[in-house]
Amino acid sequence: GGEFLLPFIEQEGIRGLNEEAPGTARKVICKTYERRLDEAESCASADGDPELIFHIPFCSPCKVSSLIVIGGDNGEAPSKVKIIANREDVDFSNVSDIEGVQEVELVTDFHGAVEYPLKVAKLNNVSTLTLHFSENHGGECTRIFYLGLRGQGSNHQRKAVVTTYEMRPNLADHKVKDDIAPNMGL
């Protein structure tokens, strides 16, 4: 459960690997739940290869608690997804060597009715989520029409902290009122 995490996704940073048409991963991830049944936009893997990798960066750390996937018909819906948290270097050369947080067996769902619960304890402070769709239900390619993430977003921003340190304190910089520290001789 929880809220939809679309407002917390850094949409320009979304990347899809093995997309038939570049930029289509962004379209299915940025689709609202209300538009989930709109089949005009989809992301398909290259013909003959069912694998897809989606990199989803968040604007601030999020707790991811569930996943919704609407796939294609004729066996083109994904049947398995590996979920990897906080790794930006995942591609097809190393994805099989990386241990995911969780692997989920997916059913064919044309309406977004199935919400897959995820291991919240391991997806508690996620800055980047990588989804590896490795298999489908026997189709020529893997096709995804909608991908929704639910959980809890945060507005914490990662920014550098600007701090000034003193090598040698200067008493003139540190005024102390007499009523706070009387008779200290400052």
N, C-alpha and C positions, 0 to 999 in steps of 0.2 A: 504494500500500500504506500501511503504517503502522497505527496504532491508530484505532479509531472515536473521533470527536471529540465524541460526545454528552455525555460528562461535562464538557466544557469549554464547552458552549453555555449562555449565559444564557437559560434557557428562558422566563422571564417577559417577556423583551424581544423575542421573535420576533414579527414582524408579517407578515401577508400582505395584499397589495393585490389587489382584484378577486376575493376569495373569495366563493363563493356563500353560504356560512355562516361568519360571523365566528369566528375561533379555530381553524379546521380546519388552517391551515398549521402551527400549533404542534403539533397532534396527529400529523401525518405526519413532522415533523422530529424530534420527541421519541420516536418509535417505535424500539425496539431492533431490531437486525438479526434477532434470533431471532423477532420478531413481524412481520417485513416482509411476510409473506404473508397477514396478517390484513386482510381487506377490509372489516371493519366500520367502519373510520375512513379517510376519504379527504378530499382537498382538491380542490374543483372550481372552475373559473372560472365566472363568470356566463354563462348561456346565450347563445350566439351570439358570444361573445368569447373567443378562445383564450388571451388574455394573463393571466399571473400574475406577480407580483413577490413574492419572499420576502426579508425582511431577517433575517439571522441574526447576532446579536451573540455574541461570545465573552467569557468571564469573564477570560481572559488571552490575550495574543497567541498565535496558533497558526500552524503551517505546514500548509497544506491541499494534499494531494497527489492525491486522487481523489474521485470523485463516483459515487454509485449512485442510480438513479432507477427506480422501478417505477410505470408509468402504467396508465391504463385501457385497456379494449379498445374496439372499434368506432371506431378512429381517435382516441380521446380521450387517448392517451399523448402527452406533449410530444415535439416533434421537434427543437427547438433551444433552447439556453439560453445566455444571455450572463452571464458571471461578472464581477462588479465588486467590487473590494476596497476596504475602508476609506472608504466613502462612505455617510453616513446620510441624505442628502437626496434619494435617488433615488425618483422616482415616474413616473407615465405621462407627465407633461408634459415631463420632461427625459431620460428613459432613452435615447431614440434619439440624443441629442446627446452622451452620455457614452461615452467609449471604454472598453470592457471589457478586462479582463486577457486573456480568452479567450472564444471562442464555440465551443460543442461541438454537433455534430450528433448527435442521440439516436436510437436504434433502439427499437422496441417491445420491452420486456423485462418479462415477467410474473413473473419469479422473483428478480430482483436479481442475475443472473449476470454482467451486464456492468458492469465497473468502469472508468469513464472516467478516464484519467490527465490530470492538470492540470499547468500550468506552475508547478512548485514554486518556481522562482526568483522569479516575480512574486507568489506567494502565500506568502511566507516569514514575514511578520510581520503576520498578519491579525487585526484587532480586530473588524471587521464584514464580513460577506460578504453581497452582494446577488445574487440569482439572478433573472434575467428570462427567463421562459419565454414566448417570443413566438409560437410556432406549435405546432400539433399535427399529427397524421397525418390530418386531414380530418374530425374529429368536431365535434359541436355545441359542445362545451366541452373544456377541458383538465382531466383528472383525474389526480391523483397519489396513490398509496397509500403510498409510502415514499420518503424522501429521506435518504440516508446520506452522511456526509462522513468521509473518512479522512485521516490525516496525523499530525502530531506536536503534541501539546499542550504547553503550558508552564504553570508555576505562578507565573510572574512577575505580580505585581499592580501596577497603576498606582495609586500613592498619592502624595499630596503629601509632600514632604520638609520636616520641621520643622528649621530651622537657626537658631542664635543667632550673631549677629556682634557683635564688639566694636568700638565706635567708638575707644576708647582702652584699650589693655591695662592691666590692673592687676596688677602683679608679685605681689601677695599671692595672687591666684587661681591662679598657676602655680608650684607648689612643685616644685623641682628638688632631687633628692638630691645631696649633696656628692660621692658617688662617681661620678656620671654626668658632672657638669660641675664638677670641683674648681677652686678658686681663680678663679671667675668673678666673685666679689664680689656674688652675689645673696643 
